[in-house]
Amino acid sequence: MKPAPGTVHHVTTADRGQTLAAFLREKLGGPSWGHVQKMVRSRRVMIHGNICTDIGRRLKVGEVVKVLAVAAAPPPKPDDLRVVYADDQVVVVEKPSGITTTRHTEELSWPTRRRQVQPTLDEMVPEAVAKHLAARVGPRGPKPRRVPPVRAVHRIDRETSGLVVFTRTVPAERILAEQFRAHTTHRRYLAICIGRVGAGTIMTNLIRDRGDGRRGSSGTEEGKRSVTHVKPVENFGDDYTLVECQLETGRTHQIRIHMAEIGHPVCGERVYSAPRHFKIKDTSEAPRVMLHAAELGFVHPESGDELRFESPLPADMQRLLNYLRREHAPK
């Protein structure tokens, strides 16, 4: 029996701890184990918007499992990364959508073969840096030595694209991590959101579980202070807005949560939805969350220089913008 394409299933308390394979067999009416295994390993299943190829993954309450009509694109490779800046202390790269910044805690014990199926950004950066350095010195220059593992000081979501900085030494990691903790870094994002978005500042306290297993604002003093400054860049009627989000703090999923809670979810959002009293529907058919880390600035941990980097919109976001401009052009 073939599952219905594009079906969405929510993990409830009764499903807690089930493997992905067992969950899908139950929800899809009992297809064979082999069929479920093939479906998962061919990149047709997403959990919370992320492709999952592990049939043995244990599910948690509140997670959203989606079966895709067609297989998702393969994960990015080191050649897909662009090294924006590299020296002995820090590396700045453009992360493509579809890859996590670092490996989740429960995945650290995975064997190397299993990790290679879906590598993380920090695992791919050393190879990308080595190629970047080799290209910089040219074929006649000294062959660069093997680049050791890099150290993550911040993260962006799997579906989010854009700028990420890693450090290459312990002192640099400590200094740069303190800048992120103190919120002195510069982080500007671009997002395509549903509805006509106005300028303003969103200030809430975010907690891990708002009551349904998902992150969200507490409505009380409980949680971590989270501040997002929002400015519309381009409106497409009352349907969509290209928005600039400046982070004063950098909590997990902060922009996605804040925009959804004010009734203007990011296009392609599958986890956080607008409150029910907002009659908003996303008809953009965005292939992923349309969110891009466009600017990143920090003080260099060794020289003390202020560095700032910019990243252009990726092709998928640019395509959606071009489509919206055509649809809303004066007739």
N, C-alpha and C positions, 0 to 999 in steps of 0.2 A: 504493500500500500504506500503510495507516494504522499508526503505531507503537503498541505496547502502552502504555496509560496507566500512569503511575506507575513506569516502569522506571528503574533506577539503573545508571549506568555509571561505572567508574573509569578515569581517565586513566593509562595506563602509559607506560613509557619508549618503546615503539613508537609511541605516539600523540603524543609531545611535539612541540609546534609546529604541530599541525594546527589548521585553523580549526574553529570550532564546527560550521559547516554540514557540512564534510567528515566530521568525527567522527560526527555524528548520522546522516548517510547510510550510513556504514559499519556503525554499531552497530545501526541500525534496519532493515537489510535492503534498502537502496537506494530509499527514497522519492524522488520528484522534488525537484529543487532548489527549485522553487516551493513545494512542500508544506513542506519544511524551513524555508524563509524565513518562510512564514506562521506556522508553529508557534512559531518563535523570537520574531517580532515581536508575536505575540498574547499574550506573557507566559506561555508554557507550558514554559519551560526554566529550570532553576536550576543555578547553578554554586556549589558549596560553600554551599548554602542561600540564595544570592542570585539574584534574577531577572536573567537576561541577555537583552538584546534585540539584541545585536550578533552577527550571523552570522559576521563576520570575526574575532572574538576568537580569539587564539592560546591554546591550552590548555597547561597546565603539568602535569608529573608529580605525581600525588597528588590532583589535583582530582577532585571528584565531580560528575557531570552527571546531573541528574534531569529526566525528562520528566513533566510533570503531566497528570493526567486532564482537568482543566479549567483555564482561564486564571486566573492569579493576579489579585488586586485591583490596580487602577491605583495608581501611586506617589502618595504624599502631595503636596499642594499647599501653598503658603504659608498659605492659610486654615486648613489642618489643624494648623499650629504654634500653640502657646500661649506667648506671651512672658511669662515669670514675673517677670522683673526687667530693667530697662534704665536706664542712665544714660550719661554721656559716656564712660565707661571700659569698662564691661562689659555684656554681655547674657547672660541665662540663659533658655534655652528648654526646653520639653518636646519631645523628639524622638519622633515616632511611629515605630513599626516599619516597615521596608520602605524605608528611605532611608539612604545612607551619609553620614557626617559631613562628609567632604571627598573631593575627587576623587583617584583613584589617579594616580601620576606619569605613567603611559603615556597617561592620558586628558587631560592638560593641553593637549596640542596639538590636541585635537578642535575642529572648527568649532562656533560657537555653536549652529547648528541641531541638530547631533547631541547637544550637551550638554542642550538643552532637552527632549529625549525622556525623559531620566531625570535631573533636576537633583539636586544634592547639598544637604545641609542648609545649609552655609555660603553657598551661592548663593541660598537661599530666605530666609535670616534677614533681610537688609536690607529686603526688601519687608514681611515680617511686623512688623519693628520700626517701619517707617514707618506702617503701619496702627495699630499699638499706640499710637504717639505721637499720631496724629491723633485717635484715640478718646479719649485722655486730655485733650486740650485742648478737644475738642468742636467742633461745626461753625462756631462763631463765633470760635474761637481762631485764632492765626496758623498758616498752613499749614506743616507740618514740611518742612524741606529734604530733599533726596534723601539717603538713608542710604548712606554709602560701604561697601565690602566689609568684612566682619568678619574677625578673625584667630583661627584655631583653636589652642587650647593643649592640648587632649586630644580623644580620640575614643571613641565607643562603636560597637559592631558595627551593621551594617545592620539585623539582625533585633531587636536590643536596643532597647527603648524607654526613655524617661526623660530625666533632666536633663543638659544640656550647657551649658558656659559658653564664650562667645567674648569676645574683647577688641576694642576699637574704636580703640586707639592703640598705637603701637610700645612706649612705656614700659610700658603696662599688660600688653602681651603678654610682655615680658621678665620682669616681676615675677611674673606669675601662672604662667608656664611654669616658673620656678624653684621655686615652691611645689609643682608637680606632680612636678618632678624630685626634690625633697627629701622627697616623700611626706608633706607636712604638711597636705594637703587632707583633707577628710572625704568618704568615698564609701561609701555603703551601698546594696546591691542586694538585691532580693527575687527568688527563683527558685523555680520548682516543679520538684522533682527526683524521680527514680525511686527507690523504695525508702524505707526508714526511715533517715533521716540523723540522726546524733548530733552533739553539739557537739564542736568541736575546732579546731585550727589546722593548716592545710596549708602546709608550707614546702618548696619545691623550687627548683631552678634550671631555668628555661625556655630552650629553644633553638629556633631557627627550623625545624630539620629533625631529627626524632628517628630518622630512618632510612627513613621511608616518604613523605617529602615534606611531612609535617605538623608543626606545632608540638607541643612536648611537653616533659616533664621529662627532663633528661639522666641523672639517677641518679649524676652525678659533680659536681665543682666547676665544670664547664663551664657557661656560660650565665648568665642574669641572675637574681639572687635574687628570689623571688616568694613573697609571704605572703598567705594568705586566711584570715580568721577566720570560722568557720561556726557558726551557731546555729539549731537547728530552731525554727520558729515554730508550726507546726501539722502534726500527723501524720494521715495517712489510712490507718489500718491499717499494714501493712508495705509498701503499694504505692507511696505517694507522700508527699512532705514539702514543705511551704512552708518555705523556708530563707532566713535572713538571712545575707548575705555582706558582711563588712566588709573592704575592701581596705586593706592596709598598703602594698602596692605596686600599680602599675597596668599590668601587661604586657598585650600583645595576647592576647585570648581567655583571660585568666588564669582567670576563674571557670569557664568552660566546660571548660577543660583539667583544672583541679584536681578539679572534681566528677566528671568522667568517670573520671579516674585512680583515685579512691577507690571507684569502683563505683557512683556515683550521678549519671549524666548528667542534664543539664537536659532537661526534656520538650521534644520537638521537635528535639533535637540530631541533625544529619545528618553532621557532620564528625568529632567526637570520640566514640568509643564506649568503654564500660567494658571492662576486660581480659576475656579469654575465660573466665577461671575464675569470673567473676561471672555467674550465670544470671539476668540482668535483662532484661526486655523492656518497651518503652514502648508501651502500648496506648491512650494518652490521645488519639491523633490530633491532637495540638497542631499548629496551622497554622504555627507558627514557634517559635524558641527562646524558652521562657518565662522571660525574664530582663528585669528592669526596674531602671533606676537611680533608686531611690526617694528618696535624700537626697544632697545635694551641699553642701559647706561649704568656704569659703576666706576668706582675709583680703583685704579690698578693696585693690587696688593703689595707690589714692590716699589714701583716708581712714584706712586701717588698721583699719577696723571688721571684726569677725568676722561674716560672713554665712553663713546656713544656709537651705537651701530643701528643701521636700518635695514629692513628686509622688505622687498616688494611683495605684493599680494601673490599667492600661488595661483596656478592656472585654473584650478576648479572654482576658487572664489571669484576670479576675474571673469570667468565664463558666466557665472550667475549674475554678476553685476552688469555685464554686457546685455544679457537677456532682459534684466529688469529695466535697463535704460531703453531698450527697443520697445518693450511693452508699454512703457509710460511716456514715450516720446509724444510730443504734440501731433495730433492727427492732421 
